[in-house]
C-alpha cells in the first residue's frame, strides 16, 4: 500500500499483520478520492473501522483539516500509529482506540461537524454495516433511551451536505436508505463496491 496523491504521495504504508483486517486497495482508494476531490481540502474526515489508516491518511495527504481514526483491533492500531509516525504526521488527527459504537455514542454529544465519513467494517459483519449506517442516519443503533439522532439538523456530528461512504462486497447490496440517509451513488470495482449516502437528496459526488 502507498499514499496515492498529495503531500505524502508515493510514501509506503504498513498493513496490519494477519488476516483480521482487509486494507482498502490503492485502486479503490483512488476511486473514492476521485469522487471526493472537491470536498477534501479543509474537510473534517471520520475514518471508521480505520485499520491501517490508509483512507484517513490519504485524506490528510490531500488537504483534509482533521481526521479521526476509529479502530479497536490491536494489530491494526499498531500499524496505524506506525504509519502516522513514519509519515511524520504530528497534528490534524485523533485516534480513538475503541469500538465504532462507543465512539458514535460519545461523539453525538460534542461538536464534530464531519464533512466526510468513511466506513469499512469486515465484509461479513452485516450487523456493523446496518448498525453504523442506521446510527448515522438517526435510526436505532442503540436502545432508544440512549439514542441521539446523529443526522438530526440540531446534531453537530455531520456537517451540512456531509457524505457517508461504505465499502462492501459487490455481491452484497446495502439498503437504499438508513433513517435520513439516502444512497446517491453506487460504484463497483472488482469484488468490492462503494455506496455513497447523504441526508435527503444531496448529490454525494458534487
VEXROKE-109343 format. One record per residue (C-alpha): x, y, z; residue in three letters; residue number from 0. Coordinates in steps of 0.5 Angstrom, whole numbers. Each point is the difference from the previous one (the first is absolute). Layout:
atom X: X Y: Y Z: Z rest: Ala nr: NUM $
...
***
This chain:
atom X: 0 Y: 0 Z: 0 rest: Unk nr: 0 $
atom X: 2 Y: 7 Z: -1 rest: Unk nr: 1 $
atom X: -3 Y: 7 Z: 0 rest: Unk nr: 2 $
atom X: -2 Y: 2 Z: -7 rest: Unk nr: 3 $
atom X: 0 Y: 8 Z: 0 rest: Unk nr: 4 $
atom X: 1 Y: 6 Z: 4 rest: Unk nr: 5 $
atom X: 5 Y: 2 Z: 5 rest: Unk nr: 6 $
atom X: 2 Y: -8 Z: 1 rest: Unk nr: 7 $
atom X: 0 Y: -2 Z: -7 rest: Unk nr: 8 $
atom X: 3 Y: -7 Z: -1 rest: Unk nr: 9 $
atom X: 2 Y: -1 Z: 7 rest: Unk nr: 10 $
atom X: -1 Y: -7 Z: 2 rest: Unk nr: 11 $
atom X: -5 Y: -2 Z: 6 rest: Unk nr: 12 $
atom X: 1 Y: -6 Z: 4 rest: Unk nr: 13 $
atom X: -6 Y: -5 Z: 0 rest: Unk nr: 14 $
atom X: -2 Y: -4 Z: 7 rest: Unk nr: 15 $
atom X: 2 Y: -7 Z: 1 rest: Unk nr: 16 $
atom X: -4 Y: -6 Z: -1 rest: Unk nr: 17 $
atom X: -7 Y: 0 Z: -4 rest: Unk nr: 18 $
atom X: -5 Y: 3 Z: 5 rest: Unk nr: 19 $
atom X: 1 Y: 7 Z: -4 rest: Unk nr: 20 $
atom X: -1 Y: 1 Z: -7 rest: Unk nr: 21 $
atom X: 3 Y: 6 Z: -2 rest: Unk nr: 22 $
atom X: -4 Y: 4 Z: -6 rest: Unk nr: 23 $
atom X: 4 Y: -1 Z: -6 rest: Unk nr: 24 $
atom X: 4 Y: 6 Z: -3 rest: Unk nr: 25 $
atom X: -4 Y: 0 Z: -6 rest: Unk nr: 26 $
atom X: -7 Y: 0 Z: 4 rest: Unk nr: 27 $
atom X: 3 Y: 6 Z: 4 rest: Unk nr: 28 $
atom X: 2 Y: 4 Z: -7 rest: Unk nr: 29 $
atom X: -7 Y: -1 Z: -2 rest: Unk nr: 30 $
atom X: -3 Y: 2 Z: 7 rest: Unk nr: 31 $
atom X: 4 Y: 6 Z: 0 rest: Unk nr: 32 $
atom X: -1 Y: 2 Z: -8 rest: Unk nr: 33 $
atom X: -7 Y: 1 Z: 2 rest: Unk nr: 34 $
atom X: 1 Y: 3 Z: 7 rest: Unk nr: 35 $
atom X: 5 Y: 5 Z: -3 rest: Unk nr: 36 $
atom X: -4 Y: 6 Z: 0 rest: Unk nr: 37 $
atom X: -1 Y: -1 Z: 7 rest: Unk nr: 38 $
atom X: 6 Y: -2 Z: 4 rest: Unk nr: 39 $
atom X: 4 Y: 7 Z: 0 rest: Unk nr: 40 $
atom X: -1 Y: 2 Z: 7 rest: Unk nr: 41 $
atom X: -5 Y: -5 Z: 2 rest: Unk nr: 42 $
atom X: -1 Y: -4 Z: 6 rest: Unk nr: 43 $
atom X: 0 Y: -7 Z: -1 rest: Unk nr: 44 $
atom X: -2 Y: -6 Z: 4 rest: Unk nr: 45 $
atom X: 3 Y: -7 Z: -2 rest: Unk nr: 46 $
atom X: -4 Y: -5 Z: 4 rest: Unk nr: 47 $
atom X: 3 Y: -7 Z: 0 rest: Unk nr: 48 $
atom X: 6 Y: 3 Z: -2 rest: Unk nr: 49 $
atom X: 5 Y: -6 Z: 0 rest: Unk nr: 50 $
atom X: 7 Y: 3 Z: -2 rest: Unk nr: 51 $
atom X: -3 Y: 7 Z: -1 rest: Unk nr: 52 $
atom X: 1 Y: 0 Z: -8 rest: Unk nr: 53 $
atom X: -6 Y: 3 Z: -1 rest: Unk nr: 54 $
atom X: 0 Y: 5 Z: 5 rest: Unk nr: 55 $
atom X: 8 Y: 2 Z: -1 rest: Unk nr: 56 $
atom X: -2 Y: 0 Z: -8 rest: Unk nr: 57 $
atom X: -5 Y: 6 Z: 2 rest: Unk nr: 58 $
atom X: 6 Y: 3 Z: 5 rest: Unk nr: 59 $
atom X: 4 Y: 0 Z: -6 rest: Unk nr: 60 $
atom X: -5 Y: 3 Z: -5 rest: Unk nr: 61 $
atom X: -1 Y: 6 Z: 5 rest: Unk nr: 62 $
atom X: -5 Y: -2 Z: 5 rest: Unk nr: 63 $
atom X: 0 Y: 4 Z: 6 rest: Unk nr: 64 $
atom X: -1 Y: -5 Z: 5 rest: Unk nr: 65 $
atom X: -1 Y: -8 Z: 0 rest: Unk nr: 66 $
atom X: -3 Y: -4 Z: 6 rest: Unk nr: 67 $
atom X: 2 Y: -7 Z: -1 rest: Unk nr: 68 $
atom X: -4 Y: -5 Z: 4 rest: Unk nr: 69 $
atom X: 3 Y: -7 Z: 1 rest: Unk nr: 70 $
atom X: 0 Y: -6 Z: 5 rest: Unk nr: 71 $
atom X: 4 Y: -5 Z: -2 rest: Unk nr: 72 $
atom X: 7 Y: 0 Z: 3 rest: Unk nr: 73 $
atom X: 4 Y: -2 Z: -6 rest: Unk nr: 74 $
atom X: -4 Y: 5 Z: -5 rest: Unk nr: 75 $
atom X: 1 Y: 5 Z: 6 rest: Unk nr: 76 $
atom X: 8 Y: -1 Z: 0 rest: Unk nr: 77 $
atom X: 0 Y: 0 Z: -8 rest: Unk nr: 78 $
atom X: -4 Y: 7 Z: 0 rest: Unk nr: 79 $
atom X: 5 Y: 3 Z: 5 rest: Unk nr: 80 $
atom X: 6 Y: -2 Z: -3 rest: Unk nr: 81 $
atom X: -3 Y: 3 Z: -7 rest: Unk nr: 82 $
atom X: -1 Y: 6 Z: 4 rest: Unk nr: 83 $
atom X: 7 Y: 0 Z: 3 rest: Unk nr: 84 $
atom X: 3 Y: -2 Z: -7 rest: Unk nr: 85 $
atom X: -3 Y: 6 Z: -4 rest: Unk nr: 86 $
atom X: 2 Y: 5 Z: 6 rest: Unk nr: 87 $
atom X: -8 Y: 2 Z: 1 rest: Unk nr: 88 $
atom X: 0 Y: 3 Z: 6 rest: Unk nr: 89 $
atom X: -6 Y: 4 Z: 0 rest: Unk nr: 90 $
atom X: -7 Y: 1 Z: -3 rest: Unk nr: 91 $
atom X: -2 Y: -7 Z: 2 rest: Unk nr: 92 $
atom X: -3 Y: -4 Z: 6 rest: Unk nr: 93 $
atom X: 0 Y: -8 Z: 1 rest: Unk nr: 94 $
atom X: -6 Y: -3 Z: 4 rest: Unk nr: 95 $
atom X: 2 Y: -7 Z: 2 rest: Unk nr: 96 $
atom X: -6 Y: -3 Z: 1 rest: Unk nr: 97 $
atom X: -7 Y: -2 Z: -3 rest: Unk nr: 98 $
atom X: -4 Y: 4 Z: -5 rest: Unk nr: 99 $
atom X: -6 Y: -1 Z: 4 rest: Unk nr: 100 $
atom X: 4 Y: 3 Z: 6 rest: Unk nr: 101 $
atom X: 2 Y: 6 Z: -4 rest: Unk nr: 102 $
atom X: -6 Y: 2 Z: -3 rest: Unk nr: 103 $
atom X: -4 Y: 0 Z: 6 rest: Unk nr: 104 $
atom X: 5 Y: 4 Z: 3 rest: Unk nr: 105 $
atom X: 1 Y: 5 Z: -6 rest: Unk nr: 106 $
atom X: -7 Y: 1 Z: 0 rest: Unk nr: 107 $
atom X: 0 Y: 5 Z: 6 rest: Unk nr: 108 $
atom X: 6 Y: 4 Z: -3 rest: Unk nr: 109 $
atom X: 1 Y: 5 Z: -6 rest: Unk nr: 110 $
atom X: 4 Y: -4 Z: -5 rest: Unk nr: 111 $
atom X: -3 Y: 2 Z: -7 rest: Unk nr: 112 $
atom X: 3 Y: -5 Z: -4 rest: Unk nr: 113 $
atom X: -1 Y: 1 Z: -8 rest: Unk nr: 114 $
atom X: 2 Y: -7 Z: -2 rest: Unk nr: 115 $
atom X: -1 Y: -7 Z: 4 rest: Unk nr: 116 $
atom X: 3 Y: -6 Z: -3 rest: Unk nr: 117 $
atom X: -1 Y: -7 Z: 3 rest: Unk nr: 118 $
atom X: 3 Y: -7 Z: -2 rest: Unk nr: 119 $
atom X: -3 Y: -5 Z: 5 rest: Unk nr: 120 $
atom X: 2 Y: -7 Z: -1 rest: Unk nr: 121 $
atom X: -4 Y: -2 Z: -6 rest: Unk nr: 122 $
atom X: -3 Y: -6 Z: 4 rest: Unk nr: 123 $
atom X: -2 Y: 5 Z: 5 rest: Unk nr: 124 $
atom X: -7 Y: 1 Z: -2 rest: Unk nr: 125 $
atom X: -2 Y: 3 Z: 7 rest: Unk nr: 126 $
atom X: 6 Y: 5 Z: 0 rest: Unk nr: 127 $
atom X: -3 Y: 3 Z: -7 rest: Unk nr: 128 $
atom X: -7 Y: 0 Z: 2 rest: Unk nr: 129 $
atom X: 1 Y: 3 Z: 7 rest: Unk nr: 130 $
atom X: 5 Y: 5 Z: -2 rest: Unk nr: 131 $
atom X: -4 Y: 3 Z: -6 rest: Unk nr: 132 $
atom X: -6 Y: 0 Z: 4 rest: Unk nr: 133 $
atom X: 3 Y: 4 Z: 5 rest: Unk nr: 134 $
atom X: 3 Y: 5 Z: -5 rest: Unk nr: 135 $
atom X: -7 Y: 0 Z: -3 rest: Unk nr: 136 $
atom X: -3 Y: 1 Z: 7 rest: Unk nr: 137 $
atom X: -4 Y: -6 Z: 1 rest: Unk nr: 138 $
atom X: 1 Y: -6 Z: 5 rest: Unk nr: 139 $
atom X: 7 Y: -1 Z: 1 rest: Unk nr: 140 $
atom X: 0 Y: 0 Z: 8 rest: Unk nr: 141 $
atom X: -6 Y: -1 Z: 5 rest: Unk nr: 142 $
atom X: -5 Y: 6 Z: -2 rest: Unk nr: 143 $
atom X: 1 Y: 3 Z: 7 rest: Unk nr: 144 $
atom X: 8 Y: 0 Z: -1 rest: Unk nr: 145 $
atom X: -1 Y: 2 Z: -8 rest: Unk nr: 146 $
atom X: 2 Y: 7 Z: -2 rest: Unk nr: 147 $
atom X: -3 Y: 2 Z: -7 rest: Unk nr: 148 $
atom X: 7 Y: 1 Z: -4 rest: Unk nr: 149 $
atom X: -3 Y: 2 Z: -6 rest: Unk nr: 150 $
atom X: -5 Y: 5 Z: 3 rest: Unk nr: 151 $
atom X: 1 Y: 7 Z: -2 rest: Unk nr: 152 $
atom X: 2 Y: 2 Z: 7 rest: Unk nr: 153 $
atom X: 5 Y: -5 Z: 1 rest: Unk nr: 154 $
atom X: 7 Y: 2 Z: -2 rest: Unk nr: 155 $
atom X: 3 Y: -7 Z: -2 rest: Unk nr: 156 $
atom X: -1 Y: 1 Z: -7 rest: Unk nr: 157 $
atom X: 1 Y: 7 Z: -3 rest: Unk nr: 158 $
atom X: -5 Y: 2 Z: -5 rest: Unk nr: 159 $
atom X: 1 Y: -3 Z: -7 rest: Unk nr: 160 $
atom X: 4 Y: -6 Z: 3 rest: Unk nr: 161 $
atom X: 1 Y: -6 Z: -4 rest: Unk nr: 162 $
atom X: 1 Y: -7 Z: 3 rest: Unk nr: 163 $
atom X: 3 Y: -6 Z: -4 rest: Unk nr: 164 $
atom X: 0 Y: -7 Z: 2 rest: Unk nr: 165 $
atom X: 5 Y: -5 Z: -3 rest: Unk nr: 166 $
atom X: -3 Y: -7 Z: -1 rest: Unk nr: 167 $
atom X: 0 Y: -6 Z: -4 rest: Unk nr: 168 $
atom X: -3 Y: 1 Z: -7 rest: Unk nr: 169 $
atom X: -5 Y: -6 Z: 0 rest: Unk nr: 170 $
atom X: -3 Y: 2 Z: 7 rest: Unk nr: 171 $
atom X: -4 Y: 6 Z: -1 rest: Unk nr: 172 $
atom X: -2 Y: 5 Z: 5 rest: Unk nr: 173 $
atom X: -6 Y: 3 Z: 1 rest: Unk nr: 174 $
atom X: -2 Y: 7 Z: -3 rest: Unk nr: 175 $
atom X: -2 Y: 3 Z: 6 rest: Unk nr: 176 $
atom X: 2 Y: 0 Z: 7 rest: Unk nr: 177 $
atom X: -4 Y: 5 Z: 4 rest: Unk nr: 178 $
atom X: 1 Y: 7 Z: -3 rest: Unk nr: 179 $
atom X: 6 Y: -2 Z: -4 rest: Unk nr: 180 $
atom X: -2 Y: -2 Z: -8 rest: Unk nr: 181 $
atom X: 5 Y: -3 Z: -4 rest: Unk nr: 182 $
atom X: 2 Y: 4 Z: -6 rest: Unk nr: 183 $
atom X: 5 Y: -4 Z: -4 rest: Unk nr: 184 $
atom X: 3 Y: -7 Z: 0 rest: Unk nr: 185 $
atom X: 7 Y: -1 Z: -3 rest: Unk nr: 186 $
atom X: 2 Y: -7 Z: -2 rest: Unk nr: 187 $
atom X: 7 Y: -2 Z: -1 rest: Unk nr: 188 $
atom X: 3 Y: -8 Z: 0 rest: Unk nr: 189 $
atom X: -4 Y: -3 Z: 6 rest: Unk nr: 190 $
atom X: -1 Y: 6 Z: 4 rest: Unk nr: 191 $
atom X: -5 Y: 5 Z: 0 rest: Unk nr: 192 $
atom X: -1 Y: 7 Z: 3 rest: Unk nr: 193 $
atom X: -6 Y: 3 Z: 2 rest: Unk nr: 194 $
atom X: -1 Y: 8 Z: 1 rest: Unk nr: 195 $
atom X: -5 Y: 2 Z: 4 rest: Unk nr: 196 $
atom X: -2 Y: 7 Z: 2 rest: Unk nr: 197 $
atom X: -6 Y: 4 Z: 4 rest: Unk nr: 198 $
atom X: -6 Y: 1 Z: -4 rest: Unk nr: 199 $
atom X: 2 Y: 0 Z: -8 rest: Unk nr: 200 $
atom X: 6 Y: 4 Z: 0 rest: Unk nr: 201 $
atom X: 5 Y: -3 Z: -5 rest: Unk nr: 202 $
atom X: 6 Y: -3 Z: 3 rest: Unk nr: 203 $
atom X: 4 Y: 1 Z: -6 rest: Unk nr: 204 $
atom X: -1 Y: 7 Z: 0 rest: Unk nr: 205 $
***
